[in-house]
Amino acid sequence: MNRRELLKAAPALAAAAARAYPQAGAKGHLKAGLVAYSFRRQLQAKTLTYEDLIRYVADLGLDGLDTTVYWFPDTSDQYLASLRRTAYKHAVSLYSAAVRARLAQPTPELQRAEVENIRKWVDIADKLGATHVRVFGGAIPKGASESQAIAWAVEVLKRGAEYAGSKGIILGVEDDGGLTTTAEPTVEIVKQTDSPWAGINLDTGNFPKNGYAQVALCIPYAVNVHFKAHIASPDGVKEKADWDRLLGMFAKSGYKGYVSIEYEDQDVETALPGLAAELKRGVRKYSA
């Protein structure tokens, strides 16, 4: 093939390579992190600060911290800049801000208010250096159908994603009860929103049944991932999560991004070092 023919064929070759990639060697590009919510009791009691948590993440050898923002002492520019500096000095990425935004709002007034709420937290995430903001689908409003709630959620997410995108920030809808209890409506919200700045904050432990199958449905839309110690069996029994199996699923899909531990039991101080070591091994195994 001469140079002219090669240039003509390049776009088709590139497209073919892109389509083939997820099946090529089952490798992703994964980073291991920790969700601040794992230390919610300590943060709420103020026996632990976010600065302490950043240093702990560094000591564990993890790459980043998903900053559940509920227990920030304040959101002033001074505090956010200080936190950002601490993270940089410890080589920890503050890659995500998890906020209390609920998309399914039944009236135009409530929708506008929730969009403003998202805009506020996007601005805070921008100052923090985070490029992802976690939001919730919210409860299905009383008297509404699931399809109505999805339409309302899409309206808010579209407008929120438009603003987030102007800052280079992605919104991730978490599967976390209410409208987003299962994979299907969660995926539908993101599909209908149809924005490069919106996806799923995929929590592998939140589905009430068929955990692995539900995760598989969401993976193509995942922009951030939480790993829990347990996952639901087909009949809804919580069993020990097979992280190697899950990481293999994400790698095979070509997922690139953070996979972070969200620990919910009270023995977090004793359990986390072992879990962090397990996650780091898996990330190395399945990363290109």
Sequence and secondary structure as in RCSB ss.txt:
>XXXX:A:sequence
MNRRELLKAAPALAAAAARAYPQAGAKGHLKAGLVAYSFRRQLQAKTLTYEDLIRYVADLGLDGLDTTVYWFPDT
SDQYLASLRRTAYKHAVSLYSAAVRARLAQPTPELQRAEVENIRKWVDIADKLGATHVRVFGGAIPKGASESQAI
AWAVEVLKRGAEYAGSKGIILGVEDDGGLTTTAEPTVEIVKQTDSPWAGINLDTGNFPKNGYAQVALCIPYAVNV
HFKAHIASPDGVKEKADWDRLLGMFAKSGYKGYVSIEYEDQDVETALPGLAAELKRGVRKYSA
>XXXX:A:secstr
  HHHHHHHHHHHHHHHHHHGGGSTT BEEEEEEEGGGGHHHHHHTSS HHHHHHHHHHHT SEEEEEGGG S  
 HHHHHHHHHHHHHTT EEEEEEEEEE   SSHHHHHHHHHHHHHHHHHHHHHT SEEEEE     TT  HHHHH
HHHHHHHHHHHHHHHHTT EEEEE  SGGGSSHHHHHHHHHHH  TTEEEEEETT  SS HHHHHHHHGGGEEEE
EE SEEE TTS EEE  HHHHHHHHHHHT EEEEEE   SS HHHHHHHHHHHHHHHHHHHB 
